């Protein structure tokens, strides 16, 4: 027996609002497609054909040959508008086995402990593994090869819809069609509620999962099920209930989340959200599909733009930067002609103002002067001069290059504080990488946050690379 995974896309394409196609969109810690592959594995099926309707090769590049799973995966191009009977007619010449078919974006709520290898019943027919929807679309079906070729030998569609349809005699479990964002939100919560069944990792207490580098204030209220992905920070008086946070999420100022999915990098302050999907700094309504920018409290913007706070921060930064630049300034003027430089424009703020800086990249076989240029970290001099001028901040943010796509992203942010690297990198470039290097926001120019950046940047996270 072989598997056929028909990776049809929802109609309308609600998954365009998600970070990736519905098949690769995360359900807790892994994409939907992995749950389908697990089903094949637990049923003893090792060869799976994937009908891919995406044109970017994202699925095949993500899963490859399937050898890491103990599977043999092959990929076929899907045709827009095809139904499963037309797909099988097109593929029939290469199908010589009984088939287990997953047709469409479905989530199988199977119980691993109860699954056994599949055997085709003696009575010929199409068997559904779906207890809720006995139909020939959006289903998980078992089809004998002789029945398939018999249906295709005559008027296929009429014969198809007239074929007997029944439950498999041994295996039954619910199947949830993921045709809208509400269903996607609910299935994430359902998987968390059944965390033991799906062997979710990093369970720290009943109904609560945490990734690495999760930073919580003492009086945070967590009401399970709750998923806190890696690099999550939750401040004082925040409440999170029946929600999933993934991909660098920061909550502050008493934010309340109830039945929400948040895919970062996201910054929420003083928000009260219920049954919403947050994508970066945008809010997506599961029922209507409308997307709108998150509204942030004005107090936050005023705090960051406070002249007094900014002046205090500049004074602290000068105390760090001035000693670093003291002997490097003359060396930079002398050696910069030996290093390869290219001008690069970066965004300075959420209003779209830009800053032009010289960026340096080493050659593969540099001469001695160029080696010394990078050995003494002289490529940081233009950045640090911008810090002294008050144009950049010393935080763990990455600079965003000017571009049309980035412009829309910048304008949606409540704040864009363009920082370059942490204090620990300034003191000792060989320190561990800073995991905040992908965040593009900063709440306040606070000493507390600066201290936390310094603390986090000294922890060992070898899988991340320093962005310079």
N, C-alpha and C positions, 0 to 999 in steps of 0.2 A: 504494500500500500504506500502511496505517495501523498504528499500534501500539495494543495494549490491555494495560495493566498492571493486573492483578487483585491489588490490595494486600490479599489475605487475611492474616489474623493467625494465628500458630501456635496449635495446640490441643494441650495446654493453653497458656495465654497466658504463656509464660516471659518475654516481653518486658516484662511488668509490673515485673520486677525491674530493668530497664535504665532509664537516665535518660529515655528516650523510647520510642515505639513502635519495633519492629524496623526499620521502613522509614526511620526518621529516626535510629536509633542509629548512632553513628560507627564506620566501618570505616577505620582510620587517620585521615585528615584530613577525611573527608566521609561523609555518610550513605549507606546501602545504595541508596536510591532514585536517587541521582545516578549510580551505576554503571550502573543499568538505563537511565537516560536517555542516558548516553554510548553504550550499545550501540545504541539506536535511531539516534542521530546518525551513528555510524560505518557503519551499514547503510543510510543514506540515507533514513530515515523521519523526517518532520518533523511529523506530526500524531499525537498520542498521547492516548488516553482513559485516565484513571485511575479505577478503581473503588475508592472510599475507604470503608473499614469503620469508621474512627474518627468520632466524633461531635463532636469539638472543632474541626474545620476546620484542624488543625495542618499537614496536608500542603499544602492549598491556600494557606494563608497563607505557607508556606515557599517554595513554588515559583511561585505566582502564575500568570500566563498562559503562562510558559515563554519569553517573548520574549528574556530575557537569555541563554537557551540557543540561540536560533534555532529554537525549537520552538513549536508551537501546542498547548497543553494544555487539555483539558476534563475536568471532574470529574463522576462519577456516584456515587450512593450505593449502597454494597454492602449486601446483606441477609445477616444472620448465618445460617450453616448452608448457604448456597448452594454448589453445586459449579459448575465452569466451564460445563458444559452448560446448567444453569439460568440462569446469568448471561447467556450468549450468547442464549438463547431470549428473555429479557427485553429485551435490547438489540438484537435482530436488526432490528427495523423501522428503526433508524437506522444500520445497518451496510451500506454499499454498496461496500466495498473488500475486497481481500485483507487478511488480518490476520497480524501477528506478535504472538503472545500470550505474555506472561510471567505464569504462573499461580502465585501464592504467593510467599513470601519466599525467593527464590533468589539466589545470587550467581553471575553469569556470568564465568568465568575466561577471557575472550576475549583474544586477542592483537591489539592495535590494528593493527599493521602488516599482519596477514594478512586483516583484514576488508575485504570489498568490498560494494557495494550489492547488495541482495537482489533476486532474480528468482524468480518462482514457476515450478517445474518444469512441464513439459507434462503429465506424468502426474498425474491427479487423486488426491489423498489428503491425509492430515494428515501434515505433516513435522515431525519433532522435531529441534531443534538440540542436544539433550542426549545425550551419548555414554553416560551412565551409567544413566539410568532411562527406559526406553521405556514410559511409561504416560501416562494422561490426567489425572494430578494432579501437582502440583509439577513442571512442565515448561515448556520454552520451545518453542512450537509455531508452525508456519506453516500457515494454513488458507485455501484459496481461498474467495472469497465464494460461488461457485455451490454448492460442497460444503456450506457452512454452511447456506444456505437449503434445500438438498435434505435435509439431516438434520433440519431443523426442520419440514419439510412432513409427515413421517410420525412414527411413534413414535420420538421424538427420542432417548430414552436407549438403547434397544436398537440403533438404527442407529448411534448415536455409538460405542458400545463395539465394534461390528463393523466400523467404518471402517478401511481399511488405514492402517497407521502405519509410517513409514520415516524414515531419515535424510535431511536435505537433502543433495543430491549434492555441494555445494561447501563448505558451512560447517559445521564441527564444533568444539565446545570443551566442556570439562567444566562442569557446573553443580552447585553445592553447595547443597542444601536447608538453610536455617537454621531448623531446628525445635527446637533445644535450645541451651543455653548453651555446651556443648562445641563444637558446630559454629561458633558465633559467635566463640569464642576462637580456634579453629583458622583460620578464614578471615581474621581480622586478621593472624595470624602469616604466613599464606600470601601475603597482599597485600604485606606488608613484604618477604618473601623474593623477590617478583617486583617490587620497587620500580621498576625501570627500565621494565617493561612498563606499569605503571600511572602512570608519570610523577609519582611522589611528589616533592614539593618539599623544599627545605632539606636535601639530602643533603650531609653534611659529610665523611664517609669511608665506605668500603665497608660497607653494611648499617646505617648509623647516621644517623638523621634528627633534626634539632633545630629547634624553633620559636624564637621570639624570647625574650630574657631567660631563657636557661637558665644556671643557675649551678652549676658542678661543682667539687668539691674536687679536689686534685691526684691523689690516689690512688684515685679511683673506677674500678671495673672495669666496662667495658661490653662485652658479648659479643653481636655482631649475630645476627639483626636486632633493633634497638632503636629505638623511636620515643619521643623526648622532646618532648612538647608544650610550648607556650609556658608560661612562668612555672613552670618546674620547677626545684627546688633539690635537689641530691644532696650529702650530706655525706661526710666521710671514711670509708673502709673499707666503703662500700656496694658491692654488686654487682647489676647488672641484666643479665639474659640472656633473649633471645627474649621481650621484653615491650614493652608499649605504655603510656606514661604520658601522660595528657591532662587539662588543666583544673586547674592549680595543685596540683601534687603536691610534697610535701617528704619526703625520706628522710634519716634520721639514724641514728647509733649502729650502724653496720654492718648495716643492713637488706639482706637478700638476696631478690631477686625472680627467679623462673625461670618462664617461660611464664605471665605474668600480664598482665591488663588492669587499669589503675587509672584511674578517672574521678574527678577531684577536685571540690572541694577535699579533699585527703586528707593526713594526717600519719602517717608510719610510722617507728617508732623501734625498733631491735633486733629486727625481725621477720624470719623466714625463711619465705617463702611460695612454694609451687609450684603451678602450674596453678589459679590462683584469679582471680576477678573482684572487684575492690575498688571499691565505690561509696561515695564519701565516707569515712565511718568504719565502713562495714559490709563484711563479707566474704561473698561469694556463692560457693557451691560449684557449679561447672558441671555436675557429674554428678547431684547430688541436688536442686539448686535451693534448698537451705537457705540462709537469710540469718541471720547472727549478727553482733553487734558485734565490732569488732576489740579484741583484748586487748592493752593497752599495758603495758610494763614499769612496775612500781611505782616504780622508781628515778626515772623521769621525773616522775611526780606529786610525789614527795617533793622533787625538785630545785626545781620551780616553787613549792612551798609552803614552801620553806626560809625561815625568818624572817630569817636573815642576808642571803640573796640579795635578798629583797623589800625589806629596809631599805636596802640599798645602791642598789637601783633607785629607791626613793622619793627618796633624797637626790639622785640624778642628775636625776630629773624635777623636783624642786623648783628646782634650779639653772636649768632651762630655763623653767619655768612662772612663777616668782615675778616676774621682770622683765616678762614679758608681761602679767601681771595688775595690776602696780603702779598704773598710771594708768587702767586700764580698769575697775577695781572701782567707783570713785565714779561714772564715767560710766554704767556699767551700771545702777546704782541710780536715776540721774536719768532715763535714756532708756528703760528697759524698759517703762514704761507706754505709750509711743508705738508699740511693736512688737507684732505679733500673736503671742501665745504659746499653745501647747497642751501639756498635760502628757503625757508618754509614758513608759511603763514599759519597761525593758530588763533583760535577764538579766545578772546579775553573775558567775555561775559555772555550772559543770556541775551543781551541786546544785539549781539552779532558783531561787535567791534573786534578788530583783529590786531595781531602783533606779529611782525616779521622778525625771525631769528635765523642766524646762521647755525645749521646743524652739521655735525661732522661724523663721517663714517670711515673706519679704517680700511685700507687696502689689504688685499690678501698677503702681499709681500712688501710690507712698508720698509722704507729706509729708516736709519737710526733716528733722525729728528722726529719723524712721524711716530715711531715707537715711543719716544719720550713724551710726545704730546699726549698720547692716550694713557701712558703709564702714570703721568702726573695729573690725570683727570682734567686736562685743560679744556676738554669739550664741554664741561659744565659751566665754564666762565660766563658765556652769554646768558645762560639761564639764570645764574645767580645774580648777575648784574640787573636782570629784569626783576628779580626778587627785591633787591635793594631799591629799585625804582618804584616799588609798589605795584608792579604789573602782574606778578605771579606770587603764589603763596607756597610756603613750605609745608605741603600736606602730601598725602599719598595718591593724589589724583594723577591721571594721565592727561597730557595735552591733546586737544582734539584738533586735527588739521582742518583747514578751511575746505569746504566742499558743499555741494548742493544737498546731499543726503544728511551730512552732519548739521547743516544749517537748520533743517526742520527739527532735528533732535534737540539742538541747543535751545531753540525757541520754546520748546515744551518744558524745559527745565525751570523750576522755580528759582534756582540759583545755579550759576556755574562759576565755581571758584577754581581757576586753572592752576593747579599745583604741579610740582615736578617730582620731588622725591622726599623721603622722610629724613628726619634728623639723623637717624642711625646710619643711613647711607652717606650722609655728609661727613660724619665722623669717621666711618670705616666702610668703604665700599664693598668689602668682602663679607659684610654681615648678611644674614639670611634675607631673601627677597621679601618685599612688602606685598601682602596679599591684597591691599587696597588699591593696587595700581590700575584697576579697571573702573573705579568709581569716579563719577564725573560731577559730584555734588559735595557740598560741605555745609553743615548746619550752622555752626558759629565759629568765630575766631576765638575759641575757648582753650584755655590751658589744659582743661580736662581731656578734650579731644586730642590735642597735641600729644599729651602724655600717653593716651591710649594707642595712638599711632606708633609711638616709640616702643611701647611694650609689645605690640603685635609684630612689629617689624623685626624684632630680635628673636622671634620664634622660628623654628626650622620648618620651612615649607618648600622642600626642594623641587616639587613639581611645578612651581611657579617661576617665571623668569622676570628678572628686573627689567623694567621698561625705562630706557634712558634716552 
